[in-house]
C-alpha cells in the first residue's frame, strides 16, 4: 500500500518534461515548480528505482541507458493516460510542445509551408522545428517526430510512410549551354557532378544503359550538407545534381532546371517516412494530429500540397 502514497504519474510527468526540455530549470518552469524541488524529485525517483537515470553536468543532462529506457516507457505511459482522458472527453484538443526533426528538402518544400496552417488548426500546440539531413537519435534529441528519406534501419521506433519520390538529374540551362547536355551515362564523366557531404549520401548515381546498369561516381568541385543546398548550387549553374523530384518540380516547370538523361533513369523511388516512439499503440494527441495532418496534406510523389479536408 505504500506505493499509493507516491504520485508516480506526477513524478513521471515531471521527469519526462525535464528530459524533453533539457534541464531542471526549464522543466521546473513548465511544471510550476522550483528547480531545487525538481532536482530532489528526480533524486527521490532514482533512489526508489535503485538506479541512476541521468548524468548531471553543468551544461546538460544526459540520459543513462536505464534512464533512456525509463523515459521511452514513460512517454508511452503518459500517452496512454492522455488517450484514456481523451476517450472520456470529446472536447480534449491537442496541446503542448511538438518537436519535429526533418530533412532539409522536406522541411523547405512541405513542413515550413504547412506550419502556419497546422497551428491554426491546433492553436494549443507549439511547434519546435529542426531541419537537418543528418540522422539523429530521437530519444537523445527529445524529438516527437522525425521525417527521413531513404532506407530505414531496424529499430524499436515506429515508421509511417508519407510517400515516395523519383530521383532526377538536373542542370541549369546556362550550365548545359556552356558544357553541353550529356546524351549517355558515360558522358556524365565529363561534367561537374555535385554531391552531398553527409554520412548517408549515396556514393554514386545509378543509371541504366544498353550495356547494363552503371553507377556514375559523384565527383565535382563542390559538395553541400543537404539536398536543398545542392539544388541552389545547381540553380546557380555550378554543375549537375541528382535530387528528389519534389524538390525540383517547380524549377523544372518554370525552366530554371532541366532534366538530364531521363531515358536512362532507373526509376528508383526514395521513400519518405515519419518516425516516432509509439510501440504501445497510443500517441500523444499532438503527435497523432501532426501525423494525420501530414498524411492528408503532403503529396510527395507529385511534389505538391494536397487540399486539406
N, C-alpha and C positions, 0 to 999 in steps of 0.2 A: 504493500500500500504506500510505501514511502515514495514511490515513483510519481504518485498522484500529486505530491507536494511540489513537484518540479514542473514548471511550464515548459515542457520540451519543445512544443511547437513554437513558442515565443523565442526560446533560445536559438532554435534552428533558423528562424526568420532573421534574427539579428546576425547570426554567423554568416548566412548567405548574403545579406546586404553588405556586411563588412568586406567579404571577398569580392562581390560584384563591384563595389566602389573603390576597392584597393587600399583601405586603411581604416583604423579605428575612428579617426576624426570624421571622415566622410560618412561612415556607417552610423556613427552616433548622431550626426545631424539628420540623416534620413529617418532614424528611428526615434528621434526626440529624446535622446539620452546624452549623457556626458561621455567623453572619450574614456575616462577612467572607469566608468561603470561598464562600458562595453568591453574594455580590456579585462576587467575582473570576470565578466560573464563568460568570455571565451576561455579564460583560465579555469573557471569552475567546470566548464564543459569538458575541457581536456582532462581535468582531474577525475571527473566522473567516468569518462570513457577510458581512462588509463593510457592515453596516447597523446602525442603532440600533433596538433592539426596544422599549425602554421609556424614557420620560422620567421621570427621578428627581426627586422633590421631598422636602421634609422631612415631608410629610404622607402622600403616597400615590405609588404607581406608576401611570403612565398609559401604556397601550399606544400605540405609534406605528402608523400604518396597516400598515407591514411587520410589526410585532410582532403586530398583531391577526391578520393572515393566517397568520403562523407559529404562533401559539397555536392557531388553529382547526384547522390541518392537524395540529399536534402532538397535539391531543386525539384526532383520528381515528386517528393512527398508534398512539398508546398504547392506544386501544380495540381496534385490530387485534391488537396484541400480547396484550392481555388475552384476546381471543377465541381466539387461537391457543393460549394456555395453557389456556383453559377446555376447548377441544376435546381437549387432551392429558390432561386430568384431570377425571374425572366428579365429583370431590369439591370442586371450586372453588365457593366461595359468594360472593355479592355482598358487597362491603365498601367502606368509605371514606365520605367526606362527600358527601352528596347535597343540593344547594341547589335548592329549589323555590320559584318565584315564582308566586303565583296571585291571581286577582281575589278580592276580599273575600267576595262571596256564596259562590263555590265553596269558598273556604277554610273558612268557618264551617259550611257545611252538608255538606261532603263530606271535605275534606282533614283538618281537625283531628279530627273523629270517627274517622277511619281511621288516624291516625298511630300510635297505640299498637299496633294490630293489625299494621300493616306492619312495625314494628320488632320485634315478637315473631316474625314470620316471617323477618326478616333482621337478627339481633342484631349483626352486624358493620358495619351501615350506621349512619351518623349523619345525622339529618335537620336541615337548616337551612332554615326556612320563613320566607318574606317574603310578606305579604299587601298588595296594593295594586291599585287599579283603573287606575292609570297604566300605559301601555305602557313597558316597559324594553328596553334593549339587552342581550340575553342575554350576549354576549361581554364587554361592558363591566362588567356586574354579576356576571360569573363564575357564571352560573346554568346548572344542568344541564337543568332542565325548567321551562317557563313555561306556565301554564294560562290561556287567554284566551277570552273570549266575543265573538262578533260577527265581522264580515268580517275576513279576513286580508290583510295587504299582501303583495305579491310580495317574496320574499326567498330567500336561499340556505339557510334553515332548513327543517327537516322538520316537518310537522304531522300529528298523529294525532288523528282525530276521536273524541271521547269521547261525543258525543250532541248532542241539541238540545232546546231548551225553548221552550214557548209564552210569550208575554208577556201579562200580565193587569193591568188597572187595578183597584186595591183601595182600600177605605177602612174605617176602624174603625166599628163600629155606632154609637158615640156621635157621631162626626162626621156620619154620614149622618142621624142623628136630628135633629141641630141644623141641618143645611144642606139636607137633602133628598137623595134619590137621583136623579141625572140619568137621564132617560129617553131622551135623544137626544144625539148628539155635541155639538150646539150648546149644550146646557145645561151642558156642562162649562165653558164660558166664565165661568160664574158661580161656579165652585168654585176653591178653593185647590189649585193643581197643583204638587206637589213635584218638583223637578228636581235633576239632578246637576251639579256644577261642574267635572268633569274634562273634558279635551280631547275625548275620544271620545264624550261624551254625545250622545244623539240630540236634535235641535233641537225635535222635536215628537212627539206621539202619533198614529200613523196609525190611522184608523178607517174603516169602511165605512158608507155612508148611502145612502138611496134616491136622493139627488141626485148620487151619485158619491163616490169616496174623498176623505177630507179628512184634513188633518194639524192637530191642535189644538196651538197653541204652549204650551210649558211655562212658565207664569207663576204664581208664588206668592211667599209671604213667607219661604220657606226653601229652601236648597239644601244638598246634602251631597256629600262627596268619594267616596262609594261606595254601592253598592246596598244593603248591609246597614244603613247609617246611614239611608237613605231608608225602609227597612222599619220601623225603630224610630220614625221620625217619624210614619209612617202609623199604627202601633200606638198612638201617644200621642194620636191624634185630631187631628193638626195639619192634615191635608189628604189628598188622593188621591195615589197613586203608581202608576206603571206599572213592574212588576217581573217578574222571571223566575218562572215558575210553581213551579219547585222551591224558590224562596225562601219562598213563602207557602203551600206545600202544607199544612203542619201548622197554620198560622194559620187558613186557611180551613176546614179540617176541624174545628177547635175553635171556630169562630165568632168568633175575635178580629179577623179581617179578612173583608170580604165583597166578592165580585167585582162590578164595575160595568160596565154596557154590554157584556156578553158577546155579545148579539145583533149587536153592531156590531164585534166583534173580528175583524180581518182574518186572524187565524190565522198571522201571521208567526212563524217559528221562528228563534231565535238559537242558532247552533251554538257548541259549546264544543270547543276543541282543546288538546291538549298539544303544545307546540312545543319543539324541541330541535335541537342540532347533531348531524347524523348522515348527511351526504350519502354517506359512504363505505360505508354499508350495515351497519357494525358499531357497536355501542354498548357502553359500559362495562356490566358486569353489573348494577351498582346501578341504572343508568338503565333498562335493559331490564326488570329486575324491577319497578321502580316503575310503568312504563307498563303492563305486563301486569296488575299489581295493580289499578290504576285501572280498566282496561278490564273487569275481572271484577267489581269491587265497586261501581262507580258506575252508577246508573240515572238519568241526568239527566232523561229525558223524564217519569219518574214522580216525580222528586224523592225517590228512596229509595236506600238502600244495599242492594245485592243480596247474598245469601248467598255467602260465598267458598267456592269448590270447588277 
